[in-house]
Amino acid sequence: MDEAIDILSRLPLASPRNFVLCDRGDAAMVEVAEGRLRVPRGLALTHGNHFQLPDFTAHDGLNVIARNSSGQRQTAAKGCWRRIPFP
């Protein structure tokens, strides 16, 4: 996971992006904009088709309808996580 995050931090991206990475014992949502990188980690992450982190939302090119739809999907996914028992 750390190697993948390191590679993403060095990629010359043409526009802001978000990525979800998972391995056997960890998960990360990587948000990249203007050469900056944010990487929340944890086993119960959800991510829609929009930036999650407040300092990156200005880079989101989604229109209001798409953003609302993405937010609804993310809210539904978070609800599913709450019903799953974790060890």
PDB file of N, CA, C and O in Angstrom:
ATOM      1  N   MET A   1       0.832  -1.190   0.000  1.00  0.00           N
ATOM      2  CA  MET A   1       0.000   0.000   0.000  1.00  0.00           C
ATOM      3  C   MET A   1       0.872   1.248   0.000  1.00  0.00           C
ATOM      4  O   MET A   1       0.624   2.170  -0.776  1.00  0.00           O
ATOM      5  N   ASP A   2       1.885   1.294   0.853  1.00  0.00           N
ATOM      6  CA  ASP A   2       2.743   2.477   0.920  1.00  0.00           C
ATOM      7  C   ASP A   2       3.452   2.730  -0.407  1.00  0.00           C
ATOM      8  O   ASP A   2       3.631   3.879  -0.812  1.00  0.00           O
ATOM      9  N   GLU A   3       3.855   1.653  -1.083  1.00  0.00           N
ATOM     10  CA  GLU A   3       4.519   1.806  -2.376  1.00  0.00           C
ATOM     11  C   GLU A   3       3.559   2.408  -3.407  1.00  0.00           C
ATOM     12  O   GLU A   3       3.953   3.287  -4.174  1.00  0.00           O
ATOM     13  N   ALA A   4       2.321   1.950  -3.433  1.00  0.00           N
ATOM     14  CA  ALA A   4       1.333   2.493  -4.365  1.00  0.00           C
ATOM     15  C   ALA A   4       1.073   3.973  -4.088  1.00  0.00           C
ATOM     16  O   ALA A   4       0.968   4.768  -5.022  1.00  0.00           O
ATOM     17  N   ILE A   5       0.970   4.345  -2.822  1.00  0.00           N
ATOM     18  CA  ILE A   5       0.757   5.749  -2.461  1.00  0.00           C
ATOM     19  C   ILE A   5       1.944   6.595  -2.888  1.00  0.00           C
ATOM     20  O   ILE A   5       1.772   7.715  -3.368  1.00  0.00           O
ATOM     21  N   ASP A   6       3.144   6.065  -2.715  1.00  0.00           N
ATOM     22  CA  ASP A   6       4.347   6.779  -3.136  1.00  0.00           C
ATOM     23  C   ASP A   6       4.336   6.997  -4.649  1.00  0.00           C
ATOM     24  O   ASP A   6       4.660   8.088  -5.119  1.00  0.00           O
ATOM     25  N   ILE A   7       3.970   5.982  -5.402  1.00  0.00           N
ATOM     26  CA  ILE A   7       3.906   6.112  -6.865  1.00  0.00           C
ATOM     27  C   ILE A   7       2.867   7.160  -7.258  1.00  0.00           C
ATOM     28  O   ILE A   7       3.136   8.004  -8.114  1.00  0.00           O
ATOM     29  N   LEU A   8       1.683   7.116  -6.644  1.00  0.00           N
ATOM     30  CA  LEU A   8       0.647   8.105  -6.946  1.00  0.00           C
ATOM     31  C   LEU A   8       1.117   9.520  -6.638  1.00  0.00           C
ATOM     32  O   LEU A   8       0.750  10.464  -7.338  1.00  0.00           O
ATOM     33  N   SER A   9       1.918   9.669  -5.604  1.00  0.00           N
ATOM     34  CA  SER A   9       2.388  11.005  -5.222  1.00  0.00           C
ATOM     35  C   SER A   9       3.329  11.598  -6.266  1.00  0.00           C
ATOM     36  O   SER A   9       3.522  12.813  -6.305  1.00  0.00           O
ATOM     37  N   ARG A  10       3.915  10.751  -7.111  1.00  0.00           N
ATOM     38  CA  ARG A  10       4.875  11.224  -8.108  1.00  0.00           C
ATOM     39  C   ARG A  10       4.316  11.249  -9.531  1.00  0.00           C
ATOM     40  O   ARG A  10       5.008  11.697 -10.446  1.00  0.00           O
ATOM     41  N   LEU A  11       3.089  10.783  -9.742  1.00  0.00           N
ATOM     42  CA  LEU A  11       2.517  10.755 -11.088  1.00  0.00           C
ATOM     43  C   LEU A  11       2.166  12.164 -11.563  1.00  0.00           C
ATOM     44  O   LEU A  11       1.605  12.951 -10.800  1.00  0.00           O
ATOM     45  N   PRO A  12       2.491  12.486 -12.811  1.00  0.00           N
ATOM     46  CA  PRO A  12       2.102  13.791 -13.358  1.00  0.00           C
ATOM     47  C   PRO A  12       0.657  13.733 -13.870  1.00  0.00           C
ATOM     48  O   PRO A  12       0.427  13.436 -15.043  1.00  0.00           O
ATOM     49  N   LEU A  13      -0.300  14.012 -13.007  1.00  0.00           N
ATOM     50  CA  LEU A  13      -1.709  13.922 -13.368  1.00  0.00           C
ATOM     51  C   LEU A  13      -2.167  15.208 -14.052  1.00  0.00           C
ATOM     52  O   LEU A  13      -1.769  16.305 -13.660  1.00  0.00           O
ATOM     53  N   ALA A  14      -3.008  15.062 -15.078  1.00  0.00           N
ATOM     54  CA  ALA A  14      -3.500  16.219 -15.824  1.00  0.00           C
ATOM     55  C   ALA A  14      -4.634  16.943 -15.102  1.00  0.00           C
ATOM     56  O   ALA A  14      -4.894  18.115 -15.373  1.00  0.00           O
ATOM     57  N   SER A  15      -5.299  16.261 -14.196  1.00  0.00           N
ATOM     58  CA  SER A  15      -6.408  16.882 -13.473  1.00  0.00           C
ATOM     59  C   SER A  15      -6.536  16.218 -12.101  1.00  0.00           C
ATOM     60  O   SER A  15      -5.963  15.151 -11.877  1.00  0.00           O
ATOM     61  N   PRO A  16      -7.276  16.831 -11.191  1.00  0.00           N
ATOM     62  CA  PRO A  16      -7.451  16.249  -9.854  1.00  0.00           C
ATOM     63  C   PRO A  16      -8.074  14.852  -9.939  1.00  0.00           C
ATOM     64  O   PRO A  16      -8.896  14.581 -10.814  1.00  0.00           O
ATOM     65  N   ARG A  17      -7.681  13.989  -9.036  1.00  0.00           N
ATOM     66  CA  ARG A  17      -8.155  12.610  -9.044  1.00  0.00           C
ATOM     67  C   ARG A  17      -8.318  12.085  -7.629  1.00  0.00           C
ATOM     68  O   ARG A  17      -7.756  12.618  -6.672  1.00  0.00           O
ATOM     69  N   ASN A  18      -9.111  11.015  -7.531  1.00  0.00           N
ATOM     70  CA  ASN A  18      -9.173  10.271  -6.278  1.00  0.00           C
ATOM     71  C   ASN A  18      -9.074   8.791  -6.595  1.00  0.00           C
ATOM     72  O   ASN A  18      -9.545   8.326  -7.632  1.00  0.00           O
ATOM     73  N   PHE A  19      -8.457   8.067  -5.686  1.00  0.00           N
ATOM     74  CA  PHE A  19      -8.199   6.640  -5.852  1.00  0.00           C
ATOM     75  C   PHE A  19      -8.546   5.930  -4.553  1.00  0.00           C
ATOM     76  O   PHE A  19      -8.388   6.497  -3.472  1.00  0.00           O
ATOM     77  N   VAL A  20      -9.012   4.709  -4.652  1.00  0.00           N
ATOM     78  CA  VAL A  20      -9.234   3.873  -3.474  1.00  0.00           C
ATOM     79  C   VAL A  20      -8.296   2.687  -3.597  1.00  0.00           C
ATOM     80  O   VAL A  20      -8.311   1.974  -4.601  1.00  0.00           O
ATOM     81  N   LEU A  21      -7.487   2.479  -2.583  1.00  0.00           N
ATOM     82  CA  LEU A  21      -6.519   1.378  -2.551  1.00  0.00           C
ATOM     83  C   LEU A  21      -6.863   0.445  -1.401  1.00  0.00           C
ATOM     84  O   LEU A  21      -7.239   0.896  -0.319  1.00  0.00           O
ATOM     85  N   CYS A  22      -6.736  -0.838  -1.633  1.00  0.00           N
ATOM     86  CA  CYS A  22      -7.002  -1.825  -0.580  1.00  0.00           C
ATOM     87  C   CYS A  22      -5.992  -2.951  -0.671  1.00  0.00           C
ATOM     88  O   CYS A  22      -5.568  -3.335  -1.761  1.00  0.00           O
ATOM     89  N   ASP A  23      -5.614  -3.471   0.470  1.00  0.00           N
ATOM     90  CA  ASP A  23      -4.881  -4.728   0.518  1.00  0.00           C
ATOM     91  C   ASP A  23      -5.476  -5.559   1.650  1.00  0.00           C
ATOM     92  O   ASP A  23      -6.534  -5.219   2.179  1.00  0.00           O
ATOM     93  N   ARG A  24      -4.827  -6.604   2.009  1.00  0.00           N
ATOM     94  CA  ARG A  24      -5.390  -7.541   2.976  1.00  0.00           C
ATOM     95  C   ARG A  24      -5.706  -6.927   4.338  1.00  0.00           C
ATOM     96  O   ARG A  24      -6.647  -7.358   5.003  1.00  0.00           O
ATOM     97  N   GLY A  25      -4.929  -5.927   4.760  1.00  0.00           N
ATOM     98  CA  GLY A  25      -5.132  -5.408   6.105  1.00  0.00           C
ATOM     99  C   GLY A  25      -5.298  -3.902   6.201  1.00  0.00           C
ATOM    100  O   GLY A  25      -5.275  -3.354   7.303  1.00  0.00           O
ATOM    101  N   ASP A  26      -5.466  -3.215   5.071  1.00  0.00           N
ATOM    102  CA  ASP A  26      -5.537  -1.764   5.116  1.00  0.00           C
ATOM    103  C   ASP A  26      -6.305  -1.255   3.902  1.00  0.00           C
ATOM    104  O   ASP A  26      -6.437  -1.955   2.897  1.00  0.00           O
ATOM    105  N   ALA A  27      -6.803  -0.045   4.006  1.00  0.00           N
ATOM    106  CA  ALA A  27      -7.449   0.641   2.891  1.00  0.00           C
ATOM    107  C   ALA A  27      -7.087   2.114   2.975  1.00  0.00           C
ATOM    108  O   ALA A  27      -6.835   2.640   4.059  1.00  0.00           O
ATOM    109  N   ALA A  28      -7.062   2.769   1.834  1.00  0.00           N
ATOM    110  CA  ALA A  28      -6.756   4.195   1.794  1.00  0.00           C
ATOM    111  C   ALA A  28      -7.548   4.840   0.665  1.00  0.00           C
ATOM    112  O   ALA A  28      -7.730   4.239  -0.394  1.00  0.00           O
ATOM    113  N   MET A  29      -8.016   6.056   0.891  1.00  0.00           N
ATOM    114  CA  MET A  29      -8.558   6.835  -0.212  1.00  0.00           C
ATOM    115  C   MET A  29      -7.580   7.967  -0.448  1.00  0.00           C
ATOM    116  O   MET A  29      -7.341   8.801   0.426  1.00  0.00           O
ATOM    117  N   VAL A  30      -7.023   7.980  -1.639  1.00  0.00           N
ATOM    118  CA  VAL A  30      -5.982   8.935  -1.990  1.00  0.00           C
ATOM    119  C   VAL A  30      -6.610  10.022  -2.852  1.00  0.00           C
ATOM    120  O   VAL A  30      -7.160   9.736  -3.915  1.00  0.00           O
ATOM    121  N   GLU A  31      -6.529  11.251  -2.401  1.00  0.00           N
ATOM    122  CA  GLU A  31      -7.021  12.378  -3.174  1.00  0.00           C
ATOM    123  C   GLU A  31      -5.824  13.228  -3.576  1.00  0.00           C
ATOM    124  O   GLU A  31      -4.989  13.579  -2.743  1.00  0.00           O
ATOM    125  N   VAL A  32      -5.749  13.558  -4.883  1.00  0.00           N
ATOM    126  CA  VAL A  32      -4.615  14.291  -5.427  1.00  0.00           C
ATOM    127  C   VAL A  32      -5.143  15.511  -6.180  1.00  0.00           C
ATOM    128  O   VAL A  32      -6.031  15.387  -7.023  1.00  0.00           O
ATOM    129  N   ALA A  33      -4.598  16.685  -5.875  1.00  0.00           N
ATOM    130  CA  ALA A  33      -4.957  17.910  -6.589  1.00  0.00           C
ATOM    131  C   ALA A  33      -3.802  18.895  -6.509  1.00  0.00           C
ATOM    132  O   ALA A  33      -3.247  19.132  -5.436  1.00  0.00           O
ATOM    133  N   GLU A  34      -3.447  19.461  -7.647  1.00  0.00           N
ATOM    134  CA  GLU A  34      -2.386  20.468  -7.726  1.00  0.00           C
ATOM    135  C   GLU A  34      -1.104  20.044  -7.013  1.00  0.00           C
ATOM    136  O   GLU A  34      -0.485  20.843  -6.310  1.00  0.00           O
ATOM    137  N   GLY A  35      -0.716  18.801  -7.195  1.00  0.00           N
ATOM    138  CA  GLY A  35       0.510  18.307  -6.605  1.00  0.00           C
ATOM    139  C   GLY A  35       0.432  18.004  -5.120  1.00  0.00           C
ATOM    140  O   GLY A  35       1.430  17.605  -4.519  1.00  0.00           O
ATOM    141  N   ARG A  36      -0.744  18.187  -4.516  1.00  0.00           N
ATOM    142  CA  ARG A  36      -0.934  17.870  -3.099  1.00  0.00           C
ATOM    143  C   ARG A  36      -1.632  16.533  -2.978  1.00  0.00           C
ATOM    144  O   ARG A  36      -2.403  16.143  -3.855  1.00  0.00           O
ATOM    145  N   LEU A  37      -1.364  15.841  -1.904  1.00  0.00           N
ATOM    146  CA  LEU A  37      -1.893  14.498  -1.689  1.00  0.00           C
ATOM    147  C   LEU A  37      -2.468  14.406  -0.285  1.00  0.00           C
ATOM    148  O   LEU A  37      -1.853  14.862   0.679  1.00  0.00           O
ATOM    149  N   ARG A  38      -3.661  13.807  -0.177  1.00  0.00           N
ATOM    150  CA  ARG A  38      -4.261  13.526   1.131  1.00  0.00           C
ATOM    151  C   ARG A  38      -4.599  12.044   1.150  1.00  0.00           C
ATOM    152  O   ARG A  38      -5.103  11.510   0.163  1.00  0.00           O
ATOM    153  N   VAL A  39      -4.324  11.372   2.274  1.00  0.00           N
ATOM    154  CA  VAL A  39      -4.491   9.925   2.322  1.00  0.00           C
ATOM    155  C   VAL A  39      -5.115   9.475   3.641  1.00  0.00           C
ATOM    156  O   VAL A  39      -4.393   9.011   4.525  1.00  0.00           O
ATOM    157  N   PRO A  40      -6.437   9.597   3.801  1.00  0.00           N
ATOM    158  CA  PRO A  40      -7.082   8.969   4.955  1.00  0.00           C
ATOM    159  C   PRO A  40      -7.003   7.448   4.814  1.00  0.00           C
ATOM    160  O   PRO A  40      -7.163   6.912   3.718  1.00  0.00           O
ATOM    161  N   ARG A  41      -6.755   6.760   5.925  1.00  0.00           N
ATOM    162  CA  ARG A  41      -6.647   5.299   5.894  1.00  0.00           C
ATOM    163  C   ARG A  41      -7.549   4.690   6.947  1.00  0.00           C
ATOM    164  O   ARG A  41      -7.873   5.322   7.952  1.00  0.00           O
ATOM    165  N   GLY A  42      -7.948   3.458   6.702  1.00  0.00           N
ATOM    166  CA  GLY A  42      -8.774   2.725   7.648  1.00  0.00           C
ATOM    167  C   GLY A  42      -9.494   1.598   6.940  1.00  0.00           C
ATOM    168  O   GLY A  42      -9.523   1.560   5.710  1.00  0.00           O
ATOM    169  N   LEU A  43     -10.071   0.686   7.686  1.00  0.00           N
ATOM    170  CA  LEU A  43     -10.722  -0.475   7.075  1.00  0.00           C
ATOM    171  C   LEU A  43     -12.164  -0.221   6.670  1.00  0.00           C
ATOM    172  O   LEU A  43     -12.728  -1.006   5.907  1.00  0.00           O
ATOM    173  N   ALA A  44     -12.770   0.836   7.149  1.00  0.00           N
ATOM    174  CA  ALA A  44     -14.190   1.083   6.838  1.00  0.00           C
ATOM    175  C   ALA A  44     -14.357   2.419   6.124  1.00  0.00           C
ATOM    176  O   ALA A  44     -15.120   3.273   6.573  1.00  0.00           O
ATOM    177  N   LEU A  45     -13.645   2.602   5.013  1.00  0.00           N
ATOM    178  CA  LEU A  45     -13.742   3.826   4.235  1.00  0.00           C
ATOM    179  C   LEU A  45     -14.799   3.682   3.146  1.00  0.00           C
ATOM    180  O   LEU A  45     -15.027   2.585   2.636  1.00  0.00           O
ATOM    181  N   THR A  46     -15.427   4.768   2.801  1.00  0.00           N
ATOM    182  CA  THR A  46     -16.300   4.802   1.627  1.00  0.00           C
ATOM    183  C   THR A  46     -15.895   6.006   0.795  1.00  0.00           C
ATOM    184  O   THR A  46     -15.386   6.998   1.318  1.00  0.00           O
ATOM    185  N   HIS A  47     -16.126   5.907  -0.504  1.00  0.00           N
ATOM    186  CA  HIS A  47     -15.768   7.027  -1.371  1.00  0.00           C
ATOM    187  C   HIS A  47     -16.731   7.072  -2.534  1.00  0.00           C
ATOM    188  O   HIS A  47     -16.976   6.060  -3.190  1.00  0.00           O
ATOM    189  N   GLY A  48     -17.276   8.246  -2.789  1.00  0.00           N
ATOM    190  CA  GLY A  48     -18.134   8.453  -3.957  1.00  0.00           C
ATOM    191  C   GLY A  48     -17.298   8.975  -5.113  1.00  0.00           C
ATOM    192  O   GLY A  48     -16.074   8.842  -5.110  1.00  0.00           O
ATOM    193  N   ASN A  49     -17.946   9.560  -6.085  1.00  0.00           N
ATOM    194  CA  ASN A  49     -17.227  10.119  -7.238  1.00  0.00           C
ATOM    195  C   ASN A  49     -16.934  11.599  -7.042  1.00  0.00           C
ATOM    196  O   ASN A  49     -16.976  12.373  -7.998  1.00  0.00           O
ATOM    197  N   HIS A  50     -16.643  11.990  -5.829  1.00  0.00           N
ATOM    198  CA  HIS A  50     -16.333  13.382  -5.538  1.00  0.00           C
ATOM    199  C   HIS A  50     -15.284  13.427  -4.432  1.00  0.00           C
ATOM    200  O   HIS A  50     -15.105  12.462  -3.688  1.00  0.00           O
ATOM    201  N   PHE A  51     -14.595  14.558  -4.336  1.00  0.00           N
ATOM    202  CA  PHE A  51     -13.603  14.705  -3.274  1.00  0.00           C
ATOM    203  C   PHE A  51     -14.293  14.726  -1.919  1.00  0.00           C
ATOM    204  O   PHE A  51     -15.364  15.314  -1.766  1.00  0.00           O
ATOM    205  N   GLN A  52     -13.676  14.084  -0.943  1.00  0.00           N
ATOM    206  CA  GLN A  52     -14.209  13.994   0.408  1.00  0.00           C
ATOM    207  C   GLN A  52     -13.630  15.043   1.337  1.00  0.00           C
ATOM    208  O   GLN A  52     -14.311  15.526   2.241  1.00  0.00           O
ATOM    209  N   LEU A  53     -12.398  15.388   1.118  1.00  0.00           N
ATOM    210  CA  LEU A  53     -11.677  16.244   2.053  1.00  0.00           C
ATOM    211  C   LEU A  53     -11.932  17.722   1.756  1.00  0.00           C
ATOM    212  O   LEU A  53     -11.815  18.152   0.608  1.00  0.00           O
ATOM    213  N   PRO A  54     -12.275  18.492   2.771  1.00  0.00           N
ATOM    214  CA  PRO A  54     -12.718  19.877   2.567  1.00  0.00           C
ATOM    215  C   PRO A  54     -11.758  20.743   1.757  1.00  0.00           C
ATOM    216  O   PRO A  54     -12.205  21.572   0.964  1.00  0.00           O
ATOM    217  N   ASP A  55     -10.447  20.569   1.939  1.00  0.00           N
ATOM    218  CA  ASP A  55      -9.531  21.437   1.205  1.00  0.00           C
ATOM    219  C   ASP A  55      -9.394  21.055  -0.267  1.00  0.00           C
ATOM    220  O   ASP A  55      -8.712  21.754  -1.018  1.00  0.00           O
ATOM    221  N   PHE A  56     -10.028  19.960  -0.696  1.00  0.00           N
ATOM    222  CA  PHE A  56      -9.967  19.550  -2.096  1.00  0.00           C
ATOM    223  C   PHE A  56     -11.292  19.740  -2.829  1.00  0.00           C
ATOM    224  O   PHE A  56     -11.319  19.621  -4.054  1.00  0.00           O
ATOM    225  N   THR A  57     -12.370  20.024  -2.148  1.00  0.00           N
ATOM    226  CA  THR A  57     -13.678  20.081  -2.814  1.00  0.00           C
ATOM    227  C   THR A  57     -13.740  21.149  -3.899  1.00  0.00           C
ATOM    228  O   THR A  57     -14.514  21.002  -4.845  1.00  0.00           O
ATOM    229  N   ALA A  58     -12.966  22.201  -3.797  1.00  0.00           N
ATOM    230  CA  ALA A  58     -12.952  23.236  -4.838  1.00  0.00           C
ATOM    231  C   ALA A  58     -12.437  22.698  -6.166  1.00  0.00           C
ATOM    232  O   ALA A  58     -12.708  23.285  -7.214  1.00  0.00           O
ATOM    233  N   HIS A  59     -11.698  21.591  -6.141  1.00  0.00           N
ATOM    234  CA  HIS A  59     -11.142  21.003  -7.363  1.00  0.00           C
ATOM    235  C   HIS A  59     -12.118  20.043  -8.034  1.00  0.00           C
ATOM    236  O   HIS A  59     -11.827  19.506  -9.103  1.00  0.00           O
ATOM    237  N   ASP A  60     -13.259  19.827  -7.420  1.00  0.00           N
ATOM    238  CA  ASP A  60     -14.222  18.862  -7.933  1.00  0.00           C
ATOM    239  C   ASP A  60     -14.979  19.462  -9.107  1.00  0.00           C
ATOM    240  O   ASP A  60     -15.629  20.498  -8.969  1.00  0.00           O
ATOM    241  N   GLY A  61     -14.893  18.812 -10.262  1.00  0.00           N
ATOM    242  CA  GLY A  61     -15.545  19.308 -11.462  1.00  0.00           C
ATOM    243  C   GLY A  61     -16.961  18.799 -11.653  1.00  0.00           C
ATOM    244  O   GLY A  61     -17.557  19.040 -12.702  1.00  0.00           O
ATOM    245  N   LEU A  62     -17.517  18.103 -10.673  1.00  0.00           N
ATOM    246  CA  LEU A  62     -18.870  17.568 -10.811  1.00  0.00           C
ATOM    247  C   LEU A  62     -19.904  18.684 -10.747  1.00  0.00           C
ATOM    248  O   LEU A  62     -19.760  19.643  -9.988  1.00  0.00           O
ATOM    249  N   ASN A  63     -20.946  18.542 -11.556  1.00  0.00           N
ATOM    250  CA  ASN A  63     -22.044  19.503 -11.447  1.00  0.00           C
ATOM    251  C   ASN A  63     -22.879  19.156 -10.215  1.00  0.00           C
ATOM    252  O   ASN A  63     -22.684  18.105  -9.605  1.00  0.00           O
ATOM    253  N   VAL A  64     -23.798  20.030  -9.857  1.00  0.00           N
ATOM    254  CA  VAL A  64     -24.567  19.869  -8.620  1.00  0.00           C
ATOM    255  C   VAL A  64     -25.351  18.561  -8.613  1.00  0.00           C
ATOM    256  O   VAL A  64     -25.399  17.884  -7.586  1.00  0.00           O
ATOM    257  N   ILE A  65     -25.961  18.195  -9.729  1.00  0.00           N
ATOM    258  CA  ILE A  65     -26.758  16.965  -9.798  1.00  0.00           C
ATOM    259  C   ILE A  65     -25.867  15.745  -9.589  1.00  0.00           C
ATOM    260  O   ILE A  65     -26.215  14.847  -8.823  1.00  0.00           O
ATOM    261  N   ALA A  66     -24.724  15.709 -10.266  1.00  0.00           N
ATOM    262  CA  ALA A  66     -23.806  14.577 -10.120  1.00  0.00           C
ATOM    263  C   ALA A  66     -23.247  14.521  -8.707  1.00  0.00           C
ATOM    264  O   ALA A  66     -23.109  13.435  -8.143  1.00  0.00           O
ATOM    265  N   ARG A  67     -22.925  15.664  -8.129  1.00  0.00           N
ATOM    266  CA  ARG A  67     -22.386  15.689  -6.766  1.00  0.00           C
ATOM    267  C   ARG A  67     -23.418  15.172  -5.768  1.00  0.00           C
ATOM    268  O   ARG A  67     -23.076  14.398  -4.874  1.00  0.00           O
ATOM    269  N   ASN A  68     -24.670  15.589  -5.908  1.00  0.00           N
ATOM    270  CA  ASN A  68     -25.718  15.111  -5.004  1.00  0.00           C
ATOM    271  C   ASN A  68     -25.908  13.608  -5.130  1.00  0.00           C
ATOM    272  O   ASN A  68     -26.059  12.911  -4.127  1.00  0.00           O
ATOM    273  N   SER A  69     -25.899  13.108  -6.358  1.00  0.00           N
ATOM    274  CA  SER A  69     -26.051  11.665  -6.592  1.00  0.00           C
ATOM    275  C   SER A  69     -24.881  10.898  -5.979  1.00  0.00           C
ATOM    276  O   SER A  69     -25.076   9.858  -5.350  1.00  0.00           O
ATOM    277  N   SER A  70     -23.679  11.407  -6.163  1.00  0.00           N
ATOM    278  CA  SER A  70     -22.497  10.775  -5.590  1.00  0.00           C
ATOM    279  C   SER A  70     -22.581  10.782  -4.070  1.00  0.00           C
ATOM    280  O   SER A  70     -22.242   9.789  -3.426  1.00  0.00           O
ATOM    281  N   GLY A  71     -23.024  11.881  -3.496  1.00  0.00           N
ATOM    282  CA  GLY A  71     -23.177  11.969  -2.049  1.00  0.00           C
ATOM    283  C   GLY A  71     -24.205  10.990  -1.514  1.00  0.00           C
ATOM    284  O   GLY A  71     -24.016  10.413  -0.443  1.00  0.00           O
ATOM    285  N   GLN A  72     -25.299  10.796  -2.256  1.00  0.00           N
ATOM    286  CA  GLN A  72     -26.317   9.838  -1.837  1.00  0.00           C
ATOM    287  C   GLN A  72     -25.765   8.409  -1.852  1.00  0.00           C
ATOM    288  O   GLN A  72     -26.044   7.625  -0.945  1.00  0.00           O
ATOM    289  N   ARG A  73     -24.984   8.075  -2.880  1.00  0.00           N
ATOM    290  CA  ARG A  73     -24.374   6.738  -2.937  1.00  0.00           C
ATOM    291  C   ARG A  73     -23.399   6.539  -1.788  1.00  0.00           C
ATOM    292  O   ARG A  73     -23.345   5.462  -1.194  1.00  0.00           O
ATOM    293  N   GLN A  74     -22.634   7.570  -1.476  1.00  0.00           N
ATOM    294  CA  GLN A  74     -21.684   7.442  -0.381  1.00  0.00           C
ATOM    295  C   GLN A  74     -22.402   7.290   0.955  1.00  0.00           C
ATOM    296  O   GLN A  74     -21.981   6.486   1.787  1.00  0.00           O
ATOM    297  N   THR A  75     -23.463   8.033   1.176  1.00  0.00           N
ATOM    298  CA  THR A  75     -24.243   7.908   2.408  1.00  0.00           C
ATOM    299  C   THR A  75     -24.806   6.496   2.542  1.00  0.00           C
ATOM    300  O   THR A  75     -24.788   5.922   3.631  1.00  0.00           O
ATOM    301  N   ALA A  76     -25.307   5.930   1.435  1.00  0.00           N
ATOM    302  CA  ALA A  76     -25.832   4.565   1.455  1.00  0.00           C
ATOM    303  C   ALA A  76     -24.712   3.572   1.785  1.00  0.00           C
ATOM    304  O   ALA A  76     -24.925   2.632   2.551  1.00  0.00           O
ATOM    305  N   ALA A  77     -23.523   3.776   1.212  1.00  0.00           N
ATOM    306  CA  ALA A  77     -22.396   2.880   1.486  1.00  0.00           C
ATOM    307  C   ALA A  77     -21.989   2.946   2.953  1.00  0.00           C
ATOM    308  O   ALA A  77     -21.695   1.918   3.563  1.00  0.00           O
ATOM    309  N   LYS A  78     -21.971   4.148   3.523  1.00  0.00           N
ATOM    310  CA  LYS A  78     -21.635   4.280   4.952  1.00  0.00           C
ATOM    311  C   LYS A  78     -22.658   3.550   5.814  1.00  0.00           C
ATOM    312  O   LYS A  78     -22.302   2.945   6.825  1.00  0.00           O
ATOM    313  N   GLY A  79     -23.931   3.606   5.417  1.00  0.00           N
ATOM    314  CA  GLY A  79     -24.971   2.884   6.150  1.00  0.00           C
ATOM    315  C   GLY A  79     -24.731   1.384   6.120  1.00  0.00           C
ATOM    316  O   GLY A  79     -24.968   0.694   7.112  1.00  0.00           O
ATOM    317  N   CYS A  80     -24.265   0.878   4.991  1.00  0.00           N
ATOM    318  CA  CYS A  80     -23.958  -0.559   4.894  1.00  0.00           C
ATOM    319  C   CYS A  80     -22.814  -0.932   5.824  1.00  0.00           C
ATOM    320  O   CYS A  80     -22.866  -1.964   6.493  1.00  0.00           O
ATOM    321  N   TRP A  81     -21.764  -0.086   5.869  1.00  0.00           N
ATOM    322  CA  TRP A  81     -20.626  -0.377   6.742  1.00  0.00           C
ATOM    323  C   TRP A  81     -21.051  -0.462   8.199  1.00  0.00           C
ATOM    324  O   TRP A  81     -20.525  -1.283   8.950  1.00  0.00           O
ATOM    325  N   ARG A  82     -21.995   0.376   8.606  1.00  0.00           N
ATOM    326  CA  ARG A  82     -22.417   0.371  10.010  1.00  0.00           C
ATOM    327  C   ARG A  82     -23.113  -0.917  10.393  1.00  0.00           C
ATOM    328  O   ARG A  82     -23.167  -1.260  11.574  1.00  0.00           O
ATOM    329  N   ARG A  83     -23.646  -1.636   9.421  1.00  0.00           N
ATOM    330  CA  ARG A  83     -24.353  -2.892   9.714  1.00  0.00           C
ATOM    331  C   ARG A  83     -23.428  -4.115   9.674  1.00  0.00           C
ATOM    332  O   ARG A  83     -23.858  -5.219  10.006  1.00  0.00           O
ATOM    333  N   ILE A  84     -22.179  -3.934   9.278  1.00  0.00           N
ATOM    334  CA  ILE A  84     -21.249  -5.047   9.190  1.00  0.00           C
ATOM    335  C   ILE A  84     -20.453  -5.151  10.492  1.00  0.00           C
ATOM    336  O   ILE A  84     -19.805  -4.184  10.893  1.00  0.00           O
ATOM    337  N   PRO A  85     -20.492  -6.295  11.149  1.00  0.00           N
ATOM    338  CA  PRO A  85     -19.713  -6.433  12.392  1.00  0.00           C
ATOM    339  C   PRO A  85     -18.226  -6.586  12.086  1.00  0.00           C
ATOM    340  O   PRO A  85     -17.830  -7.442  11.295  1.00  0.00           O
ATOM    341  N   PHE A  86     -17.423  -5.765  12.707  1.00  0.00           N
ATOM    342  CA  PHE A  86     -15.971  -5.879  12.564  1.00  0.00           C
ATOM    343  C   PHE A  86     -15.418  -6.563  13.797  1.00  0.00           C
ATOM    344  O   PHE A  86     -15.911  -6.363  14.907  1.00  0.00           O
ATOM    345  N   PRO A  87     -14.386  -7.373  13.593  1.00  0.00           N
ATOM    346  CA  PRO A  87     -13.788  -8.087  14.744  1.00  0.00           C
ATOM    347  C   PRO A  87     -13.165  -7.134  15.744  1.00  0.00           C
ATOM    348  O   PRO A  87     -12.625  -7.571  16.760  1.00  0.00           O
TER     349      PRO A  87
END
